[in-house]
Amino acid sequence: MIDIGNVFRTMGRMLRQRFWGLVGLCAVFLAIQFGGLLVLGVGMAVIGAAGAAAAGAGLEDPAAFAGMGFGLIAFIVVFYAAYIVIFFAEQAALVTLASPLEDASFGAAMSRGFKSALPFFGITVLLMLAYIAVGALVGGALGAAGGGTTLVNVVPLLFLPVMVYFGCRFSVLIPVVAVDQVFNPVKAIRRSWQLTRGNVWRIFLSNVVYTIGAVLLLVVPVVLMFGVTDATGAGPGAAMFAAGAMLLLFFPILFLYLMSLSAFMASLHSEVTGGGAEALEEIFA
């Protein structure tokens, strides 16, 4: 059984020890994302300019315009696929650096992050397919049973505890891939399921405590800022000041959230593995 208090003690210790490294990772991935948005904007502008030039030159070939349209769609698809990979890489890199089971350097955490991105993509696809399959089966069963509107509205609520349960069972998937380096999607899902066996209730309570703490630390200050501005009846100048302060606070708040979440997941993973004492060979033998 995991010790919930120890999860948060470990989380706080890792945040203190690796604070600036985690800040650096957040900043690097933010710069990569901004660079990607810049590439997207330039690419769309170039394709749009090419289309306008073709129209201005009197080009009326439908195949040419269809080709440019397909090119634009392909460009956007590739961009968003790359963005998803970067998102997964960021999560894996942060968890690696925040893990008490790792003594990873900044560069090693970055490398582990990008190495873990494609396995995460595979895991996401598998879980989405499973979700769609279950949803189709439930929908088919409701249709065959002639369920009315009330039943259709109630069933999703009944499935909410099931979704929470599965969320707890897969709550250490990111550190399983990034820290344990289980890059096979099926084996990673199986390992997460095994590690969380018998700990679902405590994992759920840990997530509730973390969520409450995150709301208090990250959301309440913003709400208070705007609440004080409204309560004092301040003019437009004060409202603009509050909006500017919110803009300045956005990235520090975002960084703090990402860092605390990564440290929480890494600490939870450390706790369910008993500090990494068990051997992977015994699980997959």
C-alpha positions in Angstrom: 0.0 0.0 0.0 1.3 3.4 -0.9 1.9 6.2 1.7 0.0 9.3 0.4 2.0 11.6 2.7 5.2 10.2 1.4 4.1 10.9 -2.2 3.8 14.6 -1.4 6.9 14.7 0.7 8.9 13.3 -2.2 7.2 15.6 -4.6 8.2 18.7 -2.5 11.8 17.4 -2.2 12.1 16.9 -6.0 10.7 20.3 -6.7 13.2 21.9 -4.4 16.2 19.9 -5.7 15.5 20.2 -9.4 13.5 23.4 -9.6 15.7 25.3 -12.1 16.3 22.3 -14.3 12.5 21.9 -14.6 12.1 25.6 -15.3 14.7 25.3 -18.1 12.9 22.3 -19.6 9.6 24.2 -19.6 11.3 27.2 -21.2 13.0 25.1 -23.9 9.8 23.3 -24.9 7.9 26.6 -24.9 10.4 28.1 -27.3 10.1 25.0 -29.5 6.3 25.4 -29.5 6.5 29.0 -30.4 8.9 28.2 -33.2 6.5 25.6 -34.5 3.7 28.2 -34.5 5.9 30.6 -36.4 6.7 27.8 -39.0 2.9 27.1 -39.3 2.2 30.8 -39.9 4.9 31.2 -42.5 3.9 28.0 -44.3 0.3 29.0 -44.5 1.3 32.5 -45.7 3.5 31.0 -48.4 0.8 28.6 -49.6 -1.8 31.4 -49.5 0.5 33.7 -51.5 1.1 31.0 -54.1 -2.7 30.5 -54.5 -3.3 34.3 -54.8 -0.4 34.6 -57.4 -1.9 31.7 -59.4 -5.3 33.3 -59.4 -3.9 36.6 -60.3 -2.0 35.1 -63.2 -5.3 33.7 -64.6 -4.5 30.1 -63.8 -7.8 28.3 -64.0 -6.7 24.6 -63.8 -8.8 23.0 -61.1 -6.2 20.3 -60.6 -3.6 22.9 -59.7 -5.8 24.5 -57.0 -6.8 21.0 -55.7 -3.1 20.2 -55.4 -2.5 23.4 -53.4 -5.4 22.5 -51.2 -4.1 19.1 -50.5 -0.7 20.5 -49.9 -2.1 22.9 -47.3 -4.0 20.1 -45.6 -0.9 17.8 -45.5 1.1 20.7 -44.1 -1.3 21.2 -41.3 -1.6 17.5 -40.5 2.2 17.2 -40.3 2.4 20.3 -38.1 -0.1 19.0 -35.6 1.4 15.5 -35.6 4.7 17.1 -34.7 3.1 19.3 -32.1 1.6 16.2 -30.4 5.0 14.5 -30.4 6.5 17.7 -28.8 3.8 17.7 -26.2 4.5 14.0 -25.3 8.2 14.7 -25.3 7.8 17.5 -22.9 5.8 15.4 -20.4 8.3 12.6 -20.5 11.3 14.9 -20.1 9.8 16.7 -17.1 8.9 13.4 -15.4 12.4 12.0 -16.0 14.1 15.1 -14.5 11.6 15.2 -11.6 11.9 11.4 -10.8 13.6 10.4 -7.5 14.6 7.2 -9.3 16.7 9.2 -11.8 19.8 11.3 -11.6 19.3 12.5 -15.1 21.0 15.6 -16.5 19.2 18.3 -18.5 20.4 16.8 -21.8 19.6 13.3 -20.8 16.0 14.3 -19.8 15.5 16.0 -23.2 16.8 12.9 -25.0 14.6 10.6 -22.9 11.6 12.8 -23.6 11.9 12.6 -27.4 12.7 8.9 -27.2 9.4 8.4 -25.3 7.2 10.5 -27.6 6.4 7.9 -30.2 5.6 5.2 -27.6 3.2 7.7 -25.9 1.6 8.3 -29.3 1.1 4.5 -29.7 -0.4 4.2 -26.2 -2.8 7.1 -26.9 -4.0 5.5 -30.1 -4.5 2.1 -28.4 -6.5 3.6 -25.5 -8.6 5.8 -27.9 -9.4 2.7 -30.0 -10.4 0.8 -26.9 -12.6 3.7 -25.8 -14.3 4.0 -29.2 -14.9 0.2 -29.2 -16.5 0.2 -25.8 -18.6 3.2 -26.7 -19.8 1.6 -29.9 -20.7 -1.6 -27.9 -22.6 0.4 -25.3 -24.3 2.5 -28.0 -25.3 -0.6 -29.9 -26.7 -2.2 -26.8 -28.7 0.8 -25.9 -30.0 1.0 -29.5 -31.0 -2.7 -29.5 -32.7 -2.3 -26.1 -34.6 0.7 -27.3 -33.3 2.9 -24.5 -35.1 6.3 -24.2 -33.6 9.7 -23.7 -33.4 9.3 -19.9 -31.4 6.1 -20.2 -29.0 7.6 -22.8 -28.4 10.5 -20.4 -27.9 8.3 -17.3 -25.5 5.8 -18.8 -22.6 8.3 -19.3 -23.0 9.2 -15.6 -22.8 5.6 -14.6 -19.6 5.2 -16.7 -17.9 8.1 -14.8 -16.7 6.0 -11.9 -15.4 3.5 -14.5 -13.4 6.2 -16.2 -12.0 7.4 -12.9 -11.0 3.9 -12.1 -9.2 3.4 -15.4 -7.6 6.9 -14.9 -6.1 5.7 -11.6 -4.9 2.4 -13.1 -3.1 4.3 -15.9 -1.9 7.2 -13.7 1.8 6.2 -13.9 1.9 5.5 -17.6 4.2 8.5 -18.3 6.9 7.5 -15.8 6.6 3.9 -16.8 7.7 4.8 -20.3 10.0 7.7 -19.5 11.7 6.4 -16.2 11.3 2.6 -16.5 11.9 2.9 -20.3 9.2 0.5 -21.3 8.8 1.6 -24.8 6.5 -1.1 -26.0 2.9 0.4 -25.7 1.2 -2.9 -24.8 3.9 -3.7 -22.1 3.7 -0.2 -20.8 -0.1 -0.4 -20.3 0.3 -3.8 -18.7 3.0 -2.6 -16.3 1.0 0.4 -15.2 -1.9 -1.9 -14.6 0.2 -4.2 -12.4 1.9 -1.4 -10.5 -1.4 0.2 -9.5 -3.1 -3.0 -8.4 -4.4 -2.7 -4.8 -3.7 1.0 -4.7 -6.6 2.5 -6.7 -8.3 4.1 -3.7 -5.1 5.7 -2.4 -4.1 6.9 -5.9 -7.6 8.4 -6.3 -7.2 10.2 -2.9 -3.7 11.4 -3.9 -5.1 12.9 -7.1 -7.9 14.6 -5.3 -5.4 16.2 -2.8 -3.1 17.3 -5.6 -6.0 18.8 -7.6 -7.2 20.8 -4.6 -3.7 22.0 -3.9 -3.2 23.0 -7.6 -6.4 24.9 -7.6 -5.6 26.8 -4.4 -2.0 27.6 -5.5 -2.6 28.4 -9.1 -6.2 29.5 -9.7 -7.1 31.3 -6.5 -4.5 34.1 -6.8 -5.8 34.9 -10.3 -9.4 35.0 -9.1 -8.5 37.2 -6.2 -6.7 39.6 -8.4 -9.7 40.2 -10.7 -12.1 40.1 -7.7 -10.3 42.9 -5.9 -10.3 44.9 -9.2 -14.0 44.5 -9.6 -14.8 45.1 -5.9 -12.9 48.4 -5.8 -14.8 49.7 -8.8 -11.6 50.7 -10.4 -11.6 52.3 -13.8 -10.3 51.0 -17.1 -6.7 51.7 -16.2 -6.9 49.3 -13.3 -8.6 46.7 -15.4 -5.9 46.9 -18.0 -3.3 46.6 -15.2 -5.0 43.5 -14.0 -5.1 42.0 -17.5 -1.4 42.9 -18.0 -0.5 41.3 -14.6 -2.4 38.2 -15.6 -0.5 38.0 -18.9 2.8 38.3 -17.0 1.7 35.6 -14.5 0.4 33.2 -17.2 3.7 31.6 -18.0 5.0 31.3 -14.4 1.7 29.8 -13.4 1.9 27.4 -16.4 5.5 26.4 -15.6 4.6 25.8 -11.9 1.6 23.7 -12.9 3.6 21.5 -15.3 6.5 21.2 -12.9 4.3 20.2 -9.9 2.3 17.8 -12.0 5.4 16.1 -13.3 6.9 15.9 -9.8 3.6 14.4 -8.5 3.5 11.7 -11.2 7.2 10.9 -10.7 6.7 10.6 -6.9 3.6 8.5 -7.3 5.5 6.2 -9.6 8.3 6.0 -7.1 5.9 5.1 -4.4 4.0 2.3 -6.3 7.3 0.8 -7.3 8.6 0.8 -3.8 11.4 3.2 -4.8 12.1 1.2 -7.9 13.1 -1.9 -5.9 11.4 -4.5 -8.1 13.1 -5.7 -11.2 11.5 -5.3 -14.6 12.6 -8.8 -15.7 10.4 -10.4 -13.1 7.3 -8.6 -14.4 7.9 -9.4 -18.1 9.3 -12.9 -17.7 
